[in-house]
Amino acid sequence: MSFRTCLVTLLVAAGLAGCAAPAGDAGDDETGATADAVRSREDLAGAFAVQYAGLGGRFRSIARRDLIERLPAGEARDFATCLAERRDVVRGATIAGATWTFERSTYFMLEVELEPSAAFADPVMAFVFYDDGRSAFQALAWDRKRSVKLDFRNGSPCPAPAAEP
């Protein structure tokens, strides 16, 4: 992958993540529990990237009419509503939901197709959530999902409303 392609990937992923907040400080406590949580989230995302690229994994579609009701309350439902209402590079009509089973745990995924560009063929943004509705990570995939770029920031795909002067 060329440097230019990497740069475009990072810009697109950052733009879709919106105003993201950091996942947390590594020094939250003396035991390193936060570092372990981040490491396990990165391991989970790595497994997702491999399985999402078509190398195994259990993904089950959620019927579009049942999507909001099936998603856990919290960020998962908020993201689904937001994505359905966006009218820019995200094509709201292409939003899909699925569950992903990994190591006896179930995660929820929102997937939305993006407008193709010269740098990306078949771009897709996937938002993965824990079963309690919290955001786990995001992934940008292209080339029929063979290439996957992970993002660990927790942010909404919808920009915050502009502050009034």
Disulfide bonds with the S-S distance in Angstrom:
Cys82-Cys158 1.11
